[in-house]
Amino acid sequence: MTLQAALPREMYVDPSAWQHERERVLLREWTCVGRGRDLGLDEPERVVVVEVLGESLLVVSDQDGALHASYNVCRHRGSQLFPTPPGAASQVCAAKTIRCPYHSWTYALDGSLLRAPHTEDGEVQASDFGLHPVGVDKWGGFVFVHPTPAQAAPLSDTVGRASSTLANYDLSSLATGLTLSYDVAANWKVVAENYNECYHCGPVHPELSRLVPSFAGGGRELDWDAGIPHREGAWTFTLSGTTDRSPLPGLTDEERVRHKGELVYPNLMLSCSADHVAAFVLRPLAVDRTAIECRLLFAAPELGSASFDPSDAGDFWDMVNRQDWAICESVQRGMSSRAYTHGWFAPMEDDSADIRRWLLPRLDRG
């Protein structure tokens, strides 16, 4: 197999190319915004403000616990319904209705208009002034939004492979035991491509490669469907390869000693060990900047134990993450050089090249 050309330089470093990709692709896909429980959406009558690709969105759990989503924009004069500065962290509040702070137009939790004060009967047709809708759905305990719902395929199309390969981990039942947050000076595609290959594991991750020896071999012919075996005596992602925690219920004998991973495009990366799952949510902020939240998910009963301590997994993942982010930032700086035009994918990186097969047809669509 010959080397395959990677995406061109401008798709990683040119702000105008980033804006085109944002509008043409990312705002027309399902995007993971986090765990429903962590966002507060497992409770009824909750409103969460999240930022997705520079857009402020409302994700709402109504009186019955059903999810709705809309743009954080009043239909009257464009005020934000929940004034939120760019880049602000997600915020949650209890609410029975949504009232605009500007002129008190009031909406139901499903986004329909309830009241437009001081308008005569018939001047404002409520059916014409519901909030601008956003698609919303859940999978595996994660909440996804679609900023262009008229073009949304079912979420099941996006998560289909992960639903199959990770079925036994029962992701929806897991709870967050530790959160690690990072601000990475690299394009989101650099991060995703790095996650999707193990050619770099030997030189970048010596500790990880000692834990999973086949990672050190360049990543050739890894069977991710079956999972990747650990070294003898190791069975999870900690420095020792072991832990006092029990394996997740429902795993097969092979899954109890192997590691599985999936990339749910465009922004959810899942790395599954026998006792925990590392879930990475990418938030592209600019052409050369990506915020990343790594949540370590455990069986809910483990968190209720008085002896629960996630630091063995947390210390290991923080070390591996920082190794990854440092090399991704180095790649971003190298790509910014006038000497760089595009990279090349070696045969063992063919899965990494998959980002071209996912991205390019979407850039070309009408």
N, C-alpha and C positions, 0 to 999 in steps of 0.2 A: 504494500500500500504506500502510495506517495504521500508526501506532506500536503496538508490541506491549508489553504490560506484562511486566516482568521478575519474578523470584521475589520474594516479600515479604521485608521487612526481617528478620524473626525468623530466617529461614533462613541468615542471614549473621552474626547477632550474639547470638542467644539460645542459651545453653549447653544448655538442655533440647531445643531443636530440633536442635542438633548431635548430642546423644546419640541422639535418635530416628533421625536420618539415618544415623548410624554403625551402629546395630544393624539397622535395617530395610533399608538399602541397601548401605553400603560393606563390611560384613562378609559380605555375600552376593554379592560380585562377585570376579572375578579381579583381583588387585592385583599390580603389578610390584614386585619387591623388589630388582632390580638385574641386572647382567650376571653370568652364570654363572661366567665366567672370573675376574672381579674378586672374586666372593664365595668363590672357591676350590673351586667345585663341579665344575669340569672334571676334577678329580682324584678317584680312587676313595677310599672310606673317609674322608670328610670330613663334619663336622657344623658347620653354621652356625646361630648364634642371631640371629634378626632380630626386630625389633619392628614390628608392623603394627597400627595403630589402637589402640594400648595393649595389645595381646596379644603375649606373648612366644612365638615359634614356632621350631621346629627344622626346618631344611631339610637333608636328608642325601643324600649320594652314597654308595651302597653298594659292595660289593666289585666289582660289575660296572659301576659308574658310573651305574646307574639312580637316579633321584631319588625320594625319599620326603619327607613332611613331617608334622608333628604339633604339637600344643600342647606347650609346655615345662612339662609337668605330670606328675608321677608318678601312676600310677593307685592307689597304695597310700594315701598320706596327703596328697597334694597338693603336696609339695615341688617346687620347680623342679628339674629334672634338671641344668640348668646355671644356677646362681644368677646372676641378671642384674638389676641395678637398673633401674627405669623410665627410658627415654630413653637407655640405653646404646647405643653404636655396635655394629654387627654384629661378631660375633666368630666365628672359625673355628678348629677343632682337628681333628687326626687322631684317628680312633677306629675300633675294630673292633666295639665294643658300646657301649651307653649305660647307665651305672650311676648310680642315684639316690644322692646323697651322704648321704641321711638314713638309710635302712635297707637299702641295697644291692640293692634290686630292680633287675634287670638286663634290658635289652631288646636285641633285635637291631636292626640299622640300619634294617630295614623297620618297626620299631615293635612287633613282636610280643614278648610276654613270654618271657624265657628262664629266669629264676630268681627265686624269692621265698624268700630264706634263712629257715631255721628254721620252715618250715611243713611239716606232715606231708603225705605223699602224698595227693593228692586234695582237700586243703583249698582250694587255689587252682587253678582251671582256667585255664591259660594263655590259652586261646582267649577267655576273658571279660575279660581284663585287658591287652589291647594298648593302646598309647598312643592318645589321642584324635586321629583322623586329620585332616589338612588336605590339600586338593587341591593338586597341584603339577604344573607343566608348563613347557615352554620354547618360546619363539618368537623367532627372529631373534637368538639369543644372550642373550635376556632370560629371567629366571626369574620365573614368576608363581605366586602361591599363592591358594587359595580357602578361607577360614576356615570355610565352611559347605558342605563337599563334597557333601552329599546333595542340595543344590539347584543344583549347578554344571552349567551347560550347557558344551559343549566350548569350550576356549579359542579354537578356530578361529572361533567365532561372534564373539568379542570383537575379534579382530585381523584379521577378514576383509578389511575395506576396505584397511587398511595393507598387508596381504600382497599385494594387487593393485597398488596405486599405487606402492609402494616396492620392488617385486620386484627391480628391477635393481641396487639398492644392496647386495644380498647382506649384510644386516645381521649374520648369524651369523658371517661371516668377519672382521668388523672388530674392532679392539682399541682399548682406552682409551689415549689419549695424554695426556689432561689431565682433571682433575676439579676443578670449581668448586662449593663448598658455600655455601648461604645459609640463613638463618633469617628468614622473611618474616612480618611481623605482619599477616597477612591470611588470610581464609577461603580454603580450597583452591578453591572455586568462583569466587572473584574472580580467582584466578590463571588458572584454566582458561578462563573467559570472556574474559579479556584476551588470552590466547594465540589464541583462536579468532576474533578479528576484527582488522582493520587500520584501522578508523576512527580509532584513536588514533595510528597510526604517524607521520603528518605532524607533529603537535605534540610527541609524546613521543620519537620516534626520528628526528631530522633526518639523522644520518649514515646510518642504514639506508635512509631514503627517498632519499638521493642515490645509494645503491648500487642500489636497486630502485625506480625512479621511480614505478611504478604503485602502490606502497604509500602514497605521499603523497596519492593521490586518494580516500582514504576507504575503499578496499577493495571498491568496487562491482564486481561481475562479474569477480572474479579467478577464473581457471580453475586450481584447485589440482590437478586431475587431470593437466593438461598441464604444470604447473609455471609459475612466475612468472619472466619474463625479467629479467636484470640490465641495467644501462646498457651502452652500447656499450663494449667492451673489458674489461668486468668479468665474472667467471664464478664467484666464490665469496664466502663471507662472511668477508672481512678488510677492514681499513680501505682498502686499495688496490683491493680487488676481485679481486686476483690472488694467486698463491702459487707457490713453487718446486715444490710437490708436484704429482704427476700426478693427473688425474681418476681416480676409482674405475673399475676395469675393469668392463665390462658395461653401462655407461650408454649410452643413445642419444645421438645428436648434440644433441637438444634438452635432455636432462638435463644435458649437459656445460656448458650456459650458463644453466640455470634453477634455481630453488629450489623444493623441495617440502616440504610439512609435513603432519603428521597428529597428531590427538589420539586416543589410544587410552584411552577412558574406563575407570576414572576417573582414572588417575594417571601415564600415560606420554605425554609430548609429544615429538615427533620433528621436527626441522628438518634437512633434507637439502641439503647443498651438493655440488658436483661432487667435491670431494676429501675431505670429512669429513661426519659426521653429529653434530649436537648432540642428545643424548638427555637429557631432563629427567624425573626420577622425583620425584613429589610425595609427601610423607609428611604427611598431615594430623595435627596434634598436638592441636589445640583448635579451638574455634569461630573463633578469630581468630589462628591461628598455623599456619604450614606450613613444614616443612623441605624444601628443594629441593636435589637433587644434579644438576648439569649435567655430563655426561660427553661429551667430544669424542672421537668414534670415527674411526679412520683405518684404511686398509689396513694389515694386519699387516706387510708388508715395509717400509713407511715407517718404522715404529718401530724396525726393525733397522738403519736407515741411520745412519751416524755424524753426518750433518748434520741429522737430524730435530730440528725445533724447532717446536712447536705454538703458540708465543706469538703469531703473527700472528692466528690464529683465536681463541686464548684471550683476547687483549686486546680483540678486537672483541666477542666474546660477553659478556665480563664487563661491558663498557660497556652493551650493549643490555640485559642482564639487570638491572643495577642501575637503569636507567631504568624498566624494567617493574616491578620490585619497589617502587620508590619511589612510582609512581603507584598500584599496587595497595594499598599501605599507606595512601595518601591516601583511596582509595575506601573502605577498611575504616573509617577514622576518620569519614568522612562518613556512611556507612551507620549508624554508631552514634549519630548525632544523633537526637533526638526529632522533628526536622522531617522525617526521611526515612521514607517508607512503602514504596515500591518504585521501581525505575527503569523506564526505557523503552528499547526497542530500536528504533533507526531502521532503515529498509529495508536499508541496507548491512550491518547487524549481524545479519541473520537467522541466519547460521551460529552466531553467538554465542548466540542464543536457543535453540540446539539443546540446551543443557544442561537446559532445562526439559523438552524432549521425551525426554531420556535419564533424568532424575531422577524426575520426577513419577509416571510409571507404576510405577516401582520402589517409591516411597514408598507407593503405594496397594495393592501386592500383599499378599496374605494371608500 
